[in-house]
Amino acid sequence: MSEMYGGNDQIQVANALGMEIGYVGQSSMRTMNKNPVPKDVLHVPKASKNPIYVHKLLTNNNDFSNFTKRLSS
């Protein structure tokens, strides 16, 4: 479910270029234990990568995560 974005905001990336937001909506993900529903997902047509705002994803789904560094033996 999505709707056209009517604002003037842009997504700014590392090279300082702004990209227009086309749509805003929600998406779905599959994981081993749960199927979180990311809300307020921005569709940016010119984006070549799909970044995830981890804090917002976890907060919206009342969840938590633990990131660890894998140590080699």
PyMOL Python script that loads the backbone (N, CA, C, O; Angstrom):
from pymol import cmd

cmd.read_pdbstr("""\
ATOM      1  N   MET A   1       0.847  -1.158   0.000  1.00  0.00           N
ATOM      2  CA  MET A   1       0.000   0.000   0.000  1.00  0.00           C
ATOM      3  C   MET A   1       0.904   1.235   0.000  1.00  0.00           C
ATOM      4  O   MET A   1       1.789   1.362   0.846  1.00  0.00           O
ATOM      5  N   SER A   2       0.679   2.132  -0.939  1.00  0.00           N
ATOM      6  CA  SER A   2       1.482   3.349  -1.008  1.00  0.00           C
ATOM      7  C   SER A   2       0.652   4.492  -1.588  1.00  0.00           C
ATOM      8  O   SER A   2      -0.408   4.287  -2.180  1.00  0.00           O
ATOM      9  N   GLU A   3       1.168   5.687  -1.398  1.00  0.00           N
ATOM     10  CA  GLU A   3       0.522   6.865  -1.972  1.00  0.00           C
ATOM     11  C   GLU A   3       1.603   7.816  -2.463  1.00  0.00           C
ATOM     12  O   GLU A   3       2.727   7.805  -1.963  1.00  0.00           O
ATOM     13  N   MET A   4       1.254   8.633  -3.437  1.00  0.00           N
ATOM     14  CA  MET A   4       2.227   9.590  -3.962  1.00  0.00           C
ATOM     15  C   MET A   4       2.662  10.548  -2.860  1.00  0.00           C
ATOM     16  O   MET A   4       1.854  10.963  -2.029  1.00  0.00           O
ATOM     17  N   TYR A   5       3.938  10.893  -2.862  1.00  0.00           N
ATOM     18  CA  TYR A   5       4.479  11.834  -1.898  1.00  0.00           C
ATOM     19  C   TYR A   5       4.296  13.235  -2.449  1.00  0.00           C
ATOM     20  O   TYR A   5       4.735  13.516  -3.564  1.00  0.00           O
ATOM     21  N   GLY A   6       3.663  14.115  -1.700  1.00  0.00           N
ATOM     22  CA  GLY A   6       3.360  15.454  -2.195  1.00  0.00           C
ATOM     23  C   GLY A   6       4.255  16.547  -1.640  1.00  0.00           C
ATOM     24  O   GLY A   6       4.034  17.724  -1.926  1.00  0.00           O
ATOM     25  N   GLY A   7       5.265  16.184  -0.849  1.00  0.00           N
ATOM     26  CA  GLY A   7       6.123  17.192  -0.242  1.00  0.00           C
ATOM     27  C   GLY A   7       7.296  17.577  -1.123  1.00  0.00           C
ATOM     28  O   GLY A   7       7.441  17.082  -2.241  1.00  0.00           O
ATOM     29  N   ASN A   8       8.130  18.465  -0.607  1.00  0.00           N
ATOM     30  CA  ASN A   8       9.314  18.925  -1.335  1.00  0.00           C
ATOM     31  C   ASN A   8      10.607  18.349  -0.775  1.00  0.00           C
ATOM     32  O   ASN A   8      11.689  18.680  -1.259  1.00  0.00           O
ATOM     33  N   ASP A   9      10.510  17.482   0.250  1.00  0.00           N
ATOM     34  CA  ASP A   9      11.709  16.898   0.850  1.00  0.00           C
ATOM     35  C   ASP A   9      12.423  15.996  -0.134  1.00  0.00           C
ATOM     36  O   ASP A   9      11.827  15.464  -1.070  1.00  0.00           O
ATOM     37  N   GLN A  10      13.716  15.839   0.101  1.00  0.00           N
ATOM     38  CA  GLN A  10      14.523  14.949  -0.716  1.00  0.00           C
ATOM     39  C   GLN A  10      15.382  14.081   0.199  1.00  0.00           C
ATOM     40  O   GLN A  10      15.607  14.422   1.360  1.00  0.00           O
ATOM     41  N   ILE A  11      15.853  12.971  -0.327  1.00  0.00           N
ATOM     42  CA  ILE A  11      16.807  12.119   0.369  1.00  0.00           C
ATOM     43  C   ILE A  11      18.187  12.578  -0.060  1.00  0.00           C
ATOM     44  O   ILE A  11      18.485  12.654  -1.252  1.00  0.00           O
ATOM     45  N   GLN A  12      19.020  12.883   0.911  1.00  0.00           N
ATOM     46  CA  GLN A  12      20.384  13.309   0.591  1.00  0.00           C
ATOM     47  C   GLN A  12      21.325  12.140   0.834  1.00  0.00           C
ATOM     48  O   GLN A  12      21.274  11.501   1.885  1.00  0.00           O
ATOM     49  N   VAL A  13      22.178  11.862  -0.133  1.00  0.00           N
ATOM     50  CA  VAL A  13      23.099  10.738  -0.038  1.00  0.00           C
ATOM     51  C   VAL A  13      24.526  11.232   0.193  1.00  0.00           C
ATOM     52  O   VAL A  13      24.775  12.436   0.252  1.00  0.00           O
ATOM     53  N   ALA A  14      25.451  10.291   0.322  1.00  0.00           N
ATOM     54  CA  ALA A  14      26.828  10.611   0.704  1.00  0.00           C
ATOM     55  C   ALA A  14      27.508  11.616  -0.219  1.00  0.00           C
ATOM     56  O   ALA A  14      28.345  12.391   0.242  1.00  0.00           O
ATOM     57  N   ASN A  15      27.177  11.625  -1.495  1.00  0.00           N
ATOM     58  CA  ASN A  15      27.816  12.576  -2.413  1.00  0.00           C
ATOM     59  C   ASN A  15      27.124  13.936  -2.393  1.00  0.00           C
ATOM     60  O   ASN A  15      27.392  14.783  -3.245  1.00  0.00           O
ATOM     61  N   ALA A  16      26.240  14.147  -1.428  1.00  0.00           N
ATOM     62  CA  ALA A  16      25.535  15.408  -1.183  1.00  0.00           C
ATOM     63  C   ALA A  16      24.460  15.734  -2.228  1.00  0.00           C
ATOM     64  O   ALA A  16      23.907  16.833  -2.212  1.00  0.00           O
ATOM     65  N   LEU A  17      24.161  14.813  -3.119  1.00  0.00           N
ATOM     66  CA  LEU A  17      23.086  15.040  -4.080  1.00  0.00           C
ATOM     67  C   LEU A  17      21.752  14.690  -3.455  1.00  0.00           C
ATOM     68  O   LEU A  17      21.649  13.723  -2.700  1.00  0.00           O
ATOM     69  N   GLY A  18      20.732  15.470  -3.765  1.00  0.00           N
ATOM     70  CA  GLY A  18      19.389  15.195  -3.284  1.00  0.00           C
ATOM     71  C   GLY A  18      18.601  14.416  -4.324  1.00  0.00           C
ATOM     72  O   GLY A  18      18.706  14.682  -5.521  1.00  0.00           O
ATOM     73  N   MET A  19      17.808  13.449  -3.863  1.00  0.00           N
ATOM     74  CA  MET A  19      16.966  12.659  -4.760  1.00  0.00           C
ATOM     75  C   MET A  19      15.520  12.802  -4.315  1.00  0.00           C
ATOM     76  O   MET A  19      15.221  12.737  -3.123  1.00  0.00           O
ATOM     77  N   GLU A  20      14.630  12.994  -5.269  1.00  0.00           N
ATOM     78  CA  GLU A  20      13.217  13.206  -4.965  1.00  0.00           C
ATOM     79  C   GLU A  20      12.547  11.928  -4.487  1.00  0.00           C
ATOM     80  O   GLU A  20      12.868  10.831  -4.943  1.00  0.00           O
ATOM     81  N   ILE A  21      11.611  12.090  -3.560  1.00  0.00           N
ATOM     82  CA  ILE A  21      10.812  10.992  -3.042  1.00  0.00           C
ATOM     83  C   ILE A  21       9.578  10.865  -3.925  1.00  0.00           C
ATOM     84  O   ILE A  21       8.871  11.849  -4.144  1.00  0.00           O
ATOM     85  N   GLY A  22       9.310   9.663  -4.435  1.00  0.00           N
ATOM     86  CA  GLY A  22       8.167   9.457  -5.319  1.00  0.00           C
ATOM     87  C   GLY A  22       6.904   9.035  -4.574  1.00  0.00           C
ATOM     88  O   GLY A  22       5.828   9.588  -4.802  1.00  0.00           O
ATOM     89  N   TYR A  23       7.042   8.054  -3.684  1.00  0.00           N
ATOM     90  CA  TYR A  23       5.903   7.499  -2.967  1.00  0.00           C
ATOM     91  C   TYR A  23       6.295   7.237  -1.524  1.00  0.00           C
ATOM     92  O   TYR A  23       7.478   7.138  -1.198  1.00  0.00           O
ATOM     93  N   VAL A  24       5.294   7.126  -0.665  1.00  0.00           N
ATOM     94  CA  VAL A  24       5.498   6.721   0.727  1.00  0.00           C
ATOM     95  C   VAL A  24       4.437   5.669   1.041  1.00  0.00           C
ATOM     96  O   VAL A  24       3.289   5.784   0.612  1.00  0.00           O
ATOM     97  N   GLY A  25       4.833   4.645   1.792  1.00  0.00           N
ATOM     98  CA  GLY A  25       3.879   3.585   2.122  1.00  0.00           C
ATOM     99  C   GLY A  25       4.486   2.588   3.075  1.00  0.00           C
ATOM    100  O   GLY A  25       5.341   2.935   3.890  1.00  0.00           O
ATOM    101  N   GLN A  26       4.043   1.339   2.973  1.00  0.00           N
ATOM    102  CA  GLN A  26       4.599   0.290   3.804  1.00  0.00           C
ATOM    103  C   GLN A  26       5.029  -0.865   2.933  1.00  0.00           C
ATOM    104  O   GLN A  26       4.655  -0.950   1.763  1.00  0.00           O
ATOM    105  N   SER A  27       5.812  -1.747   3.503  1.00  0.00           N
ATOM    106  CA  SER A  27       6.357  -2.876   2.772  1.00  0.00           C
ATOM    107  C   SER A  27       6.213  -4.119   3.636  1.00  0.00           C
ATOM    108  O   SER A  27       5.530  -4.085   4.659  1.00  0.00           O
ATOM    109  N   SER A  28       6.837  -5.195   3.243  1.00  0.00           N
ATOM    110  CA  SER A  28       6.843  -6.398   4.067  1.00  0.00           C
ATOM    111  C   SER A  28       8.206  -7.065   3.954  1.00  0.00           C
ATOM    112  O   SER A  28       8.909  -6.923   2.953  1.00  0.00           O
ATOM    113  N   MET A  29       8.556  -7.786   4.993  1.00  0.00           N
ATOM    114  CA  MET A  29       9.831  -8.503   5.048  1.00  0.00           C
ATOM    115  C   MET A  29       9.558  -9.890   5.611  1.00  0.00           C
ATOM    116  O   MET A  29       8.598 -10.089   6.355  1.00  0.00           O
ATOM    117  N   ARG A  30      10.401 -10.837   5.255  1.00  0.00           N
ATOM    118  CA  ARG A  30      10.303 -12.160   5.847  1.00  0.00           C
ATOM    119  C   ARG A  30      11.584 -12.440   6.618  1.00  0.00           C
ATOM    120  O   ARG A  30      12.682 -12.195   6.118  1.00  0.00           O
ATOM    121  N   THR A  31      11.443 -12.947   7.822  1.00  0.00           N
ATOM    122  CA  THR A  31      12.579 -13.366   8.621  1.00  0.00           C
ATOM    123  C   THR A  31      12.288 -14.769   9.136  1.00  0.00           C
ATOM    124  O   THR A  31      11.204 -15.307   8.908  1.00  0.00           O
ATOM    125  N   MET A  32      13.245 -15.353   9.821  1.00  0.00           N
ATOM    126  CA  MET A  32      13.052 -16.713  10.330  1.00  0.00           C
ATOM    127  C   MET A  32      11.981 -16.771  11.420  1.00  0.00           C
ATOM    128  O   MET A  32      11.271 -17.771  11.520  1.00  0.00           O
ATOM    129  N   ASN A  33      11.847 -15.732  12.233  1.00  0.00           N
ATOM    130  CA  ASN A  33      10.953 -15.787  13.381  1.00  0.00           C
ATOM    131  C   ASN A  33       9.703 -14.938  13.260  1.00  0.00           C
ATOM    132  O   ASN A  33       8.695 -15.222  13.908  1.00  0.00           O
ATOM    133  N   LYS A  34       9.754 -13.908  12.446  1.00  0.00           N
ATOM    134  CA  LYS A  34       8.717 -12.893  12.469  1.00  0.00           C
ATOM    135  C   LYS A  34       8.652 -12.208  11.111  1.00  0.00           C
ATOM    136  O   LYS A  34       9.624 -12.253  10.357  1.00  0.00           O
ATOM    137  N   ASN A  35       7.550 -11.586  10.786  1.00  0.00           N
ATOM    138  CA  ASN A  35       7.416 -10.839   9.546  1.00  0.00           C
ATOM    139  C   ASN A  35       7.133  -9.372   9.858  1.00  0.00           C
ATOM    140  O   ASN A  35       5.974  -8.956   9.869  1.00  0.00           O
ATOM    141  N   PRO A  36       8.184  -8.579  10.113  1.00  0.00           N
ATOM    142  CA  PRO A  36       7.967  -7.169  10.431  1.00  0.00           C
ATOM    143  C   PRO A  36       7.390  -6.404   9.242  1.00  0.00           C
ATOM    144  O   PRO A  36       7.628  -6.756   8.087  1.00  0.00           O
ATOM    145  N   VAL A  37       6.635  -5.360   9.541  1.00  0.00           N
ATOM    146  CA  VAL A  37       6.047  -4.519   8.502  1.00  0.00           C
ATOM    147  C   VAL A  37       6.670  -3.129   8.602  1.00  0.00           C
ATOM    148  O   VAL A  37       6.274  -2.331   9.452  1.00  0.00           O
ATOM    149  N   PRO A  38       7.647  -2.835   7.732  1.00  0.00           N
ATOM    150  CA  PRO A  38       8.227  -1.483   7.735  1.00  0.00           C
ATOM    151  C   PRO A  38       7.170  -0.458   7.313  1.00  0.00           C
ATOM    152  O   PRO A  38       6.510  -0.620   6.287  1.00  0.00           O
ATOM    153  N   LYS A  39       7.020   0.600   8.121  1.00  0.00           N
ATOM    154  CA  LYS A  39       6.036   1.652   7.836  1.00  0.00           C
ATOM    155  C   LYS A  39       6.760   2.907   7.371  1.00  0.00           C
ATOM    156  O   LYS A  39       7.950   3.081   7.635  1.00  0.00           O
ATOM    157  N   ASP A  40       6.047   3.766   6.688  1.00  0.00           N
ATOM    158  CA  ASP A  40       6.598   5.028   6.174  1.00  0.00           C
ATOM    159  C   ASP A  40       7.835   4.781   5.313  1.00  0.00           C
ATOM    160  O   ASP A  40       8.838   5.482   5.441  1.00  0.00           O
ATOM    161  N   VAL A  41       7.758   3.792   4.447  1.00  0.00           N
ATOM    162  CA  VAL A  41       8.845   3.481   3.523  1.00  0.00           C
ATOM    163  C   VAL A  41       8.820   4.503   2.392  1.00  0.00           C
ATOM    164  O   VAL A  41       7.767   4.769   1.812  1.00  0.00           O
ATOM    165  N   LEU A  42       9.975   5.072   2.083  1.00  0.00           N
ATOM    166  CA  LEU A  42      10.068   6.062   1.017  1.00  0.00           C
ATOM    167  C   LEU A  42      10.554   5.391  -0.265  1.00  0.00           C
ATOM    168  O   LEU A  42      11.564   4.687  -0.255  1.00  0.00           O
ATOM    169  N   HIS A  43       9.846   5.603  -1.354  1.00  0.00           N
ATOM    170  CA  HIS A  43      10.285   5.104  -2.659  1.00  0.00           C
ATOM    171  C   HIS A  43      10.998   6.248  -3.362  1.00  0.00           C
ATOM    172  O   HIS A  43      10.405   7.290  -3.643  1.00  0.00           O
ATOM    173  N   VAL A  44      12.265   6.040  -3.638  1.00  0.00           N
ATOM    174  CA  VAL A  44      13.100   7.053  -4.294  1.00  0.00           C
ATOM    175  C   VAL A  44      13.545   6.446  -5.623  1.00  0.00           C
ATOM    176  O   VAL A  44      14.482   5.649  -5.652  1.00  0.00           O
ATOM    177  N   PRO A  45      12.879   6.818  -6.736  1.00  0.00           N
ATOM    178  CA  PRO A  45      13.140   6.182  -8.025  1.00  0.00           C
ATOM    179  C   PRO A  45      14.599   6.215  -8.475  1.00  0.00           C
ATOM    180  O   PRO A  45      15.052   5.277  -9.131  1.00  0.00           O
ATOM    181  N   LYS A  46      15.345   7.264  -8.143  1.00  0.00           N
ATOM    182  CA  LYS A  46      16.726   7.366  -8.610  1.00  0.00           C
ATOM    183  C   LYS A  46      17.730   6.647  -7.707  1.00  0.00           C
ATOM    184  O   LYS A  46      18.921   6.617  -8.018  1.00  0.00           O
ATOM    185  N   ALA A  47      17.271   6.071  -6.599  1.00  0.00           N
ATOM    186  CA  ALA A  47      18.181   5.387  -5.671  1.00  0.00           C
ATOM    187  C   ALA A  47      18.629   4.046  -6.242  1.00  0.00           C
ATOM    188  O   ALA A  47      17.818   3.295  -6.785  1.00  0.00           O
ATOM    189  N   SER A  48      19.904   3.752  -6.122  1.00  0.00           N
ATOM    190  CA  SER A  48      20.415   2.471  -6.609  1.00  0.00           C
ATOM    191  C   SER A  48      20.642   1.471  -5.477  1.00  0.00           C
ATOM    192  O   SER A  48      20.960   0.311  -5.741  1.00  0.00           O
ATOM    193  N   LYS A  49      20.484   1.895  -4.225  1.00  0.00           N
ATOM    194  CA  LYS A  49      20.624   1.025  -3.052  1.00  0.00           C
ATOM    195  C   LYS A  49      19.355   1.110  -2.217  1.00  0.00           C
ATOM    196  O   LYS A  49      18.561   2.036  -2.382  1.00  0.00           O
ATOM    197  N   ASN A  50      19.164   0.156  -1.330  1.00  0.00           N
ATOM    198  CA  ASN A  50      17.990   0.131  -0.469  1.00  0.00           C
ATOM    199  C   ASN A  50      18.406   0.223   0.997  1.00  0.00           C
ATOM    200  O   ASN A  50      18.520  -0.805   1.663  1.00  0.00           O
ATOM    201  N   PRO A  51      18.635   1.435   1.515  1.00  0.00           N
ATOM    202  CA  PRO A  51      19.029   1.549   2.923  1.00  0.00           C
ATOM    203  C   PRO A  51      17.851   1.278   3.852  1.00  0.00           C
ATOM    204  O   PRO A  51      16.696   1.512   3.496  1.00  0.00           O
ATOM    205  N   ILE A  52      18.158   0.787   5.035  1.00  0.00           N
ATOM    206  CA  ILE A  52      17.135   0.539   6.054  1.00  0.00           C
ATOM    207  C   ILE A  52      17.508   1.316   7.300  1.00  0.00           C
ATOM    208  O   ILE A  52      18.650   1.253   7.757  1.00  0.00           O
ATOM    209  N   TYR A  53      16.560   2.043   7.850  1.00  0.00           N
ATOM    210  CA  TYR A  53      16.750   2.758   9.101  1.00  0.00           C
ATOM    211  C   TYR A  53      16.399   1.764  10.208  1.00  0.00           C
ATOM    212  O   TYR A  53      15.233   1.623  10.575  1.00  0.00           O
ATOM    213  N   VAL A  54      17.404   1.083  10.732  1.00  0.00           N
ATOM    214  CA  VAL A  54      17.208  -0.032  11.651  1.00  0.00           C
ATOM    215  C   VAL A  54      16.432   0.380  12.896  1.00  0.00           C
ATOM    216  O   VAL A  54      15.526  -0.342  13.313  1.00  0.00           O
ATOM    217  N   HIS A  55      16.757   1.514  13.499  1.00  0.00           N
ATOM    218  CA  HIS A  55      16.069   1.947  14.709  1.00  0.00           C
ATOM    219  C   HIS A  55      14.568   2.080  14.484  1.00  0.00           C
ATOM    220  O   HIS A  55      13.770   1.619  15.300  1.00  0.00           O
ATOM    221  N   LYS A  56      14.187   2.705  13.385  1.00  0.00           N
ATOM    222  CA  LYS A  56      12.760   2.894  13.097  1.00  0.00           C
ATOM    223  C   LYS A  56      12.073   1.554  12.823  1.00  0.00           C
ATOM    224  O   LYS A  56      10.950   1.334  13.277  1.00  0.00           O
ATOM    225  N   LEU A  57      12.729   0.665  12.093  1.00  0.00           N
ATOM    226  CA  LEU A  57      12.166  -0.649  11.802  1.00  0.00           C
ATOM    227  C   LEU A  57      11.890  -1.403  13.097  1.00  0.00           C
ATOM    228  O   LEU A  57      10.815  -1.979  13.264  1.00  0.00           O
ATOM    229  N   LEU A  58      12.849  -1.404  14.008  1.00  0.00           N
ATOM    230  CA  LEU A  58      12.686  -2.134  15.261  1.00  0.00           C
ATOM    231  C   LEU A  58      11.653  -1.469  16.172  1.00  0.00           C
ATOM    232  O   LEU A  58      10.860  -2.158  16.814  1.00  0.00           O
ATOM    233  N   THR A  59      11.655  -0.146  16.231  1.00  0.00           N
ATOM    234  CA  THR A  59      10.705   0.577  17.080  1.00  0.00           C
ATOM    235  C   THR A  59       9.274   0.378  16.588  1.00  0.00           C
ATOM    236  O   THR A  59       8.376   0.131  17.393  1.00  0.00           O
ATOM    237  N   ASN A  60       9.053   0.482  15.295  1.00  0.00           N
ATOM    238  CA  ASN A  60       7.703   0.321  14.736  1.00  0.00           C
ATOM    239  C   ASN A  60       7.153  -1.078  14.959  1.00  0.00           C
ATOM    240  O   ASN A  60       5.937  -1.261  15.014  1.00  0.00           O
ATOM    241  N   ASN A  61       8.023  -2.061  15.086  1.00  0.00           N
ATOM    242  CA  ASN A  61       7.580  -3.444  15.229  1.00  0.00           C
ATOM    243  C   ASN A  61       7.788  -3.987  16.636  1.00  0.00           C
ATOM    244  O   ASN A  61       7.702  -5.195  16.859  1.00  0.00           O
ATOM    245  N   ASN A  62       8.064  -3.085  17.597  1.00  0.00           N
ATOM    246  CA  ASN A  62       8.247  -3.474  18.991  1.00  0.00           C
ATOM    247  C   ASN A  62       9.199  -4.664  19.092  1.00  0.00           C
ATOM    248  O   ASN A  62       8.862  -5.699  19.666  1.00  0.00           O
ATOM    249  N   ASP A  63      10.375  -4.500  18.532  1.00  0.00           N
ATOM    250  CA  ASP A  63      11.342  -5.588  18.439  1.00  0.00           C
ATOM    251  C   ASP A  63      12.714  -5.087  18.862  1.00  0.00           C
ATOM    252  O   ASP A  63      12.879  -3.909  19.177  1.00  0.00           O
ATOM    253  N   PHE A  64      13.683  -5.963  18.870  1.00  0.00           N
ATOM    254  CA  PHE A  64      15.062  -5.594  19.166  1.00  0.00           C
ATOM    255  C   PHE A  64      15.991  -6.437  18.310  1.00  0.00           C
ATOM    256  O   PHE A  64      15.577  -7.439  17.726  1.00  0.00           O
ATOM    257  N   SER A  65      17.232  -6.029  18.241  1.00  0.00           N
ATOM    258  CA  SER A  65      18.230  -6.768  17.475  1.00  0.00           C
ATOM    259  C   SER A  65      19.568  -6.642  18.181  1.00  0.00           C
ATOM    260  O   SER A  65      19.801  -5.699  18.936  1.00  0.00           O
ATOM    261  N   ASN A  66      20.429  -7.588  17.930  1.00  0.00           N
ATOM    262  CA  ASN A  66      21.763  -7.576  18.504  1.00  0.00           C
ATOM    263  C   ASN A  66      22.758  -7.814  17.369  1.00  0.00           C
ATOM    264  O   ASN A  66      22.736  -8.868  16.733  1.00  0.00           O
ATOM    265  N   PHE A  67      23.626  -6.841  17.118  1.00  0.00           N
ATOM    266  CA  PHE A  67      24.640  -6.970  16.085  1.00  0.00           C
ATOM    267  C   PHE A  67      25.962  -7.289  16.748  1.00  0.00           C
ATOM    268  O   PHE A  67      26.377  -6.598  17.678  1.00  0.00           O
ATOM    269  N   THR A  68      26.616  -8.313  16.284  1.00  0.00           N
ATOM    270  CA  THR A  68      27.914  -8.684  16.842  1.00  0.00           C
ATOM    271  C   THR A  68      28.929  -8.837  15.727  1.00  0.00           C
ATOM    272  O   THR A  68      28.580  -9.088  14.573  1.00  0.00           O
ATOM    273  N   LYS A  69      30.151  -8.686  16.084  1.00  0.00           N
ATOM    274  CA  LYS A  69      31.240  -8.867  15.130  1.00  0.00           C
ATOM    275  C   LYS A  69      31.668 -10.327  15.196  1.00  0.00           C
ATOM    276  O   LYS A  69      31.931 -10.856  16.277  1.00  0.00           O
ATOM    277  N   ARG A  70      31.737 -10.961  14.065  1.00  0.00           N
ATOM    278  CA  ARG A  70      32.181 -12.351  14.026  1.00  0.00           C
ATOM    279  C   ARG A  70      33.699 -12.373  14.127  1.00  0.00           C
ATOM    280  O   ARG A  70      34.395 -11.763  13.314  1.00  0.00           O
ATOM    281  N   LEU A  71      34.194 -13.063  15.105  1.00  0.00           N
ATOM    282  CA  LEU A  71      35.639 -13.168  15.304  1.00  0.00           C
ATOM    283  C   LEU A  71      36.159 -14.435  14.634  1.00  0.00           C
ATOM    284  O   LEU A  71      35.608 -15.521  14.810  1.00  0.00           O
ATOM    285  N   SER A  72      37.203 -14.275  13.882  1.00  0.00           N
ATOM    286  CA  SER A  72      37.783 -15.462  13.232  1.00  0.00           C
ATOM    287  C   SER A  72      38.728 -16.169  14.192  1.00  0.00           C
ATOM    288  O   SER A  72      39.345 -15.535  15.047  1.00  0.00           O
ATOM    289  N   SER A  73      38.836 -17.465  14.048  1.00  0.00           N
ATOM    290  CA  SER A  73      39.679 -18.258  14.947  1.00  0.00           C
ATOM    291  C   SER A  73      41.126 -18.242  14.510  1.00  0.00           C
ATOM    292  O   SER A  73      41.973 -18.860  15.155  1.00  0.00           O
TER     293      SER A  73
END
""", "prot")
cmd.dss("prot")
cmd.show_as("cartoon", "prot")
cmd.util.cbc("prot")
cmd.orient("prot")
